[in-house]
Amino acid sequence: QVQLVESGGGLVQAGGSLRLSCVASGKIFNINAMGWYRQAPGKQRELVAAITSGGNSNYLDSVKGRFTISRDNAKNAVYLQMNSLKPEDTAVYYCYADLLGFRYWGQGTQVTVSS
């Protein structure tokens, strides 16, 4: 069993920053991709950023230049640095980890950006 625990969400004013963290624990061997999705009320879940075990990353167009994804393989952790936040970034953010053909999910952390 693999568990993902997220932290770092909260309330911030537009233009502010937050850093999300997600740490995987349990029976972990080699984690492949890790990343972050988000889901705003009434909208579909969307991929925000992903990073491979080798460090290659990709981003949702609307967050490019503002968000940075990183990971620490030794700690089985993935991070999302979010700068210049906008009200439209408000959502529940979920981390995931791909391991042995399965995708594991965190419980979600709320990010609210006030205008």
C-alpha positions in Angstrom: 0.0 0.0 0.0 1.2 3.5 -0.9 0.0 6.7 0.8 0.4 10.2 -0.4 0.2 13.1 2.0 -0.1 16.6 0.8 0.5 19.9 2.7 0.9 23.5 2.0 -2.5 24.7 0.8 -4.2 27.7 2.1 -5.6 31.1 1.5 -3.5 33.7 -0.3 -4.1 37.0 -2.0 -3.7 37.4 -5.7 -0.1 37.8 -6.6 1.0 35.8 -3.7 2.8 32.4 -3.5 2.3 29.0 -2.0 4.4 25.8 -2.0 2.6 22.5 -2.1 4.4 19.3 -0.9 3.5 15.7 -1.3 5.3 12.8 0.3 4.8 9.2 -0.6 5.2 6.4 2.0 4.6 2.7 2.2 5.8 -0.1 -0.1 7.7 2.1 -2.6 10.1 0.9 -5.1 10.6 3.0 -8.2 8.2 5.9 -8.6 7.8 6.9 -12.2 5.9 10.1 -12.9 4.7 12.3 -10.1 2.5 15.4 -10.5 -0.4 17.6 -9.6 -3.9 17.9 -10.8 -6.5 20.4 -9.6 -10.2 20.6 -9.6 -12.3 23.8 -9.2 -16.0 23.7 -8.3 -18.1 22.7 -11.3 -15.0 21.9 -13.5 -13.2 18.8 -14.5 -10.0 17.8 -12.9 -7.0 19.1 -15.0 -3.3 18.3 -15.0 -1.3 21.2 -13.7 2.2 19.8 -13.8 4.0 16.5 -14.0 7.6 15.4 -13.6 9.4 12.2 -14.6 11.9 10.3 -12.4 14.6 11.8 -14.6 13.3 15.4 -14.0 11.5 16.1 -17.3 8.5 18.3 -16.6 5.5 19.6 -18.4 2.9 22.2 -17.4 -0.6 23.4 -18.1 -0.4 26.4 -20.4 -2.1 28.7 -18.0 0.5 28.1 -15.2 3.7 28.2 -17.3 6.1 30.7 -16.0 4.3 30.9 -12.7 4.5 27.4 -11.3 7.5 25.1 -10.9 7.3 21.4 -10.2 10.2 19.6 -8.6 10.8 16.3 -6.8 13.2 14.7 -4.4 13.5 11.0 -5.3 15.4 10.2 -2.1 12.4 11.5 -0.1 9.7 10.2 -2.5 8.4 13.7 -2.6 7.1 16.1 -5.2 6.6 19.9 -4.8 4.7 22.6 -6.6 6.0 26.2 -6.1 3.2 28.5 -7.2 4.0 32.2 -7.7 1.9 35.1 -9.0 -1.3 33.3 -8.0 -4.5 34.3 -9.6 -8.1 33.8 -8.4 -8.6 31.3 -11.2 -6.0 29.1 -9.6 -8.5 28.4 -6.8 -9.1 24.7 -6.6 -8.4 21.5 -4.7 -5.0 20.3 -5.7 -4.2 16.6 -5.8 -0.8 15.0 -6.1 -0.3 11.6 -7.7 2.5 9.1 -8.1 2.7 6.4 -10.8 4.2 3.2 -9.4 4.2 -0.3 -10.9 1.4 0.5 -13.3 -0.9 2.1 -10.7 -1.7 5.7 -10.0 -1.9 6.7 -6.4 -3.5 9.9 -5.2 -3.3 12.2 -2.3 -6.3 13.4 -0.4 -6.2 16.9 -1.9 -5.4 20.3 -0.4 -7.4 23.4 -0.9 -5.8 26.5 -2.5 -7.9 29.7 -2.4 -6.7 32.8 -4.1 -8.6 36.0 -3.2 -8.8 39.0 -5.5 
